[in-house]
């Protein structure tokens, strides 16, 4: 490291800082706004993944229904609710980002 420090020419070369860090999922030390933002982003991601999973399940129900009207109705309702859930999740994510944009000083957009 001494060799790199000896070549520290201002504006041209800056030696890399070696840090021992870790993975921080929640930025709790930076305030409640950051923590709430992180939790809401994780929850919207989980909700979106679940909605997509139910869309796939509805597709499997359609394929395996074999023309049975009850199974088709079940698949249709599953698909309908999954799409509604995905739309609500996307809307919640957009609203969260808009609120973060207007409260930029309190909660950053990450």
URFEN-V472817 format. One record per residue. N is the residue number from 1. RES is the residue in one letter. OMEGA is omega in whole degrees, -180 to 180 (999 if undefined). BURIAL is b if it has 16 or more other ideal C-beta (glycine too) atoms within 10 Angstrom, else e. D_LAST is the distance of its C-alpha to the last C-alpha in Angstrom with 1 decimal. Layout:
N_RES_OMEGA_BURIAL_D_LAST, N_RES_OMEGA_BURIAL_D_LAST
//
This chain:
1_X_179_e_33.1, 2_X_-180_e_35.9, 3_X_179_e_36.4, 4_X_-180_e_32.9, 5_X_-180_e_33.1, 6_X_178_e_36.4, 7_X_-179_e_34.8, 8_X_179_e_32.1, 9_X_-173_e_33.0, 10_X_178_e_30.9, 11_X_-179_e_28.7, 12_X_-176_e_29.8, 13_X_174_e_28.9, 14_X_180_e_26.7, 15_X_-179_e_27.1, 16_X_175_e_24.2, 17_X_178_e_23.2, 18_X_-179_e_23.8, 19_X_173_e_21.9, 20_X_-176_e_22.5, 21_X_178_e_19.3, 22_X_178_e_18.3, 23_X_177_e_15.6, 24_X_178_e_13.6, 25_X_180_e_12.5, 26_X_179_e_12.2, 27_X_-175_e_11.4, 28_X_-178_e_14.7, 29_X_-177_e_15.9, 30_X_175_e_13.3, 31_X_-178_e_14.6, 32_X_-180_e_15.1, 33_X_178_e_12.3, 34_X_-180_b_9.7, 35_X_179_e_12.2, 36_X_179_e_12.7, 37_X_180_b_9.2, 38_X_-180_b_9.1, 39_X_180_e_12.7, 40_X_178_b_12.4, 41_X_178_e_9.9, 42_X_-180_e_12.4, 43_X_178_e_15.2, 44_X_175_b_14.4, 45_X_178_e_14.2, 46_X_180_e_17.5, 47_X_177_b_19.0, 48_X_178_b_18.3, 49_X_178_e_19.8, 50_X_178_e_22.7, 51_X_178_b_23.4, 52_X_178_e_23.6, 53_X_179_e_25.9, 54_X_174_b_28.1, 55_X_177_b_28.4, 56_X_178_e_29.7, 57_X_178_e_32.0, 58_X_177_b_33.3, 59_X_177_e_34.1, 60_X_177_e_35.9, 61_X_178_b_37.8, 62_X_-177_e_38.8, 63_X_-176_e_40.1, 64_X_-178_e_42.0, 65_X_179_b_43.4, 66_X_178_e_46.6, 67_X_179_e_47.3, 68_X_-176_e_47.6, 69_X_-180_e_46.8, 70_X_179_e_45.4, 71_X_177_e_43.1, 72_X_178_e_42.0, 73_X_178_e_41.4, 74_X_179_e_39.3, 75_X_180_b_37.2, 76_X_180_e_36.8, 77_X_177_e_35.6, 78_X_179_b_33.2, 79_X_180_b_31.7, 80_X_-179_e_31.7, 81_X_178_e_29.8, 82_X_178_b_27.4, 83_X_176_e_26.6, 84_X_178_e_26.4, 85_X_178_b_24.0, 86_X_179_b_21.7, 87_X_178_e_21.9, 88_X_179_e_21.1, 89_X_179_b_18.1, 90_X_178_e_16.8, 91_X_178_e_17.7, 92_X_179_e_16.0, 93_X_180_b_12.7, 94_X_179_e_13.4, 95_X_178_e_14.6, 96_X_180_b_11.6, 97_X_178_e_9.4, 98_X_178_e_12.4, 99_X_178_e_12.8, 100_X_180_b_9.4, 101_X_-178_e_10.4, 102_X_177_e_13.8, 103_X_-173_e_12.9, 104_X_-178_e_10.6, 105_X_-178_e_12.7, 106_X_-176_e_12.5, 107_X_-177_b_9.1, 108_X_172_e_6.0, 109_X_-178_e_3.8, 110_X_999_e_0.0
//
